[in-house]
Amino acid sequence: MQQSRPGRSAILAPGGGSSADVPLLMYARLAVQRRGGQAHPILQRAAGPCGTADQFWDRQAARAITPHVVEIDGADHGMLVPGRLAASAAVLGHVITAVEDFLDRVVWP
């Protein structure tokens, strides 16, 4: 792990009543820490189960705000996809690679 670098922080915002300990956010936290940053999770209270699609998601609005949007068809809120678990692990790898690329190219180049 890299030495802490002042001014490098990231907020981890879990959704669906999850915590920042779910695999996707755990790896995002590690990505920030390996770049000398501090991760600050937002604590969530438990809520009902999440479905496979967010009815409020607006792809066009998201892309109008930033081009750095990763969408995985068929994935639920935890980035799990139907079928073999290896497919969900591959999705996790794809998404966290996008997080690392975003940190390295946009946030802290």
N, C-alpha and C positions, 0 to 999 in steps of 0.2 A: 504494500500500500504506500502511496505517495505521502509525503509530508503535507500537513495542513497548509492551505494557501488562503490567507485572509481575503474575505470578499466573495468567496465561492460558496454559494448556498443554493439549495434546491428544496422546494416544498413538495412533499409527496402527499397527494390527495386521493386516498382510496374512495371507491364508490360502493354503492350497494350494501352498506353496512359492514364492509370488509375492514381489515386493518392494513397497515403498511407492511405486514409480515407475509402477505400473499406473495407467491413466487415472482410475479412481474415487478411489484414494487420493491421486493427484497433485492432483486438484481439491479433495479434502477438506483437504489440506495448504494449498492456496491460500486456501480459505475461512477456515481458522484464522488464517493469516498476515494476511489482509486485515482481520481483526478485532483485530489487534495481538497475537495469540497465537503461541506457539512450538509447532511440531509435532515430535514425537519418534517416529520410526519404529522399530519392532521389526524387527531383521534376521532374515530367514528363510533356511534352507537350501533348496536345490532339492529338490523331491519329485516324485512322479509326477503325471500329469495329473489335473485335477479333473473330475468328472462334472457333469451338469446338475442334480443334486439331492443334497443332503446327507442321508444316511440318519439322521443324528443330530439333525437339525433338528426341534424340537418347537414348533410354532406357539403352542400354548396356554401352554407354559411361558414362552416369550419374552414373550408379551403379559401374563402374570402378573407379570413382572419390570418391564416398562415398556410404556406404550402407544406408544412411539416406535419402532415396527418397520415397516420398509418391505420388502414382499415383492413380487417380480416373477415371476409364473408363467412357467415355461419358460426362465428365465435361468440361465446357468451361473455359476460362481463369479466370472467376470470381468464379469458383467452383460451378456453377449452373449446375444441371443435368435435363434432361427431366422429365416430370411428375409433381407430386405434389410438392409444395414448401417445405413441410416438409422433403422431401428427400434431397433437397439442404441444408437445415438447418442441417440435420444429417451429410452430407458431411463436412460442415464447422466445426461441432463439432469434427469429426474424425481428420481432418487436424490440427486444433488448439491443440488438445490433443497430436498429434505427435510433434508439435512445443514445447509444454511444456515439454514433455518427453525428447526431444533433448536438451533443455536448462538445465534441471535438471540432466541428465545422462552424457551428453557429454561436454557441454560448461561450466557450472558452477556447477559441482557435489558437 
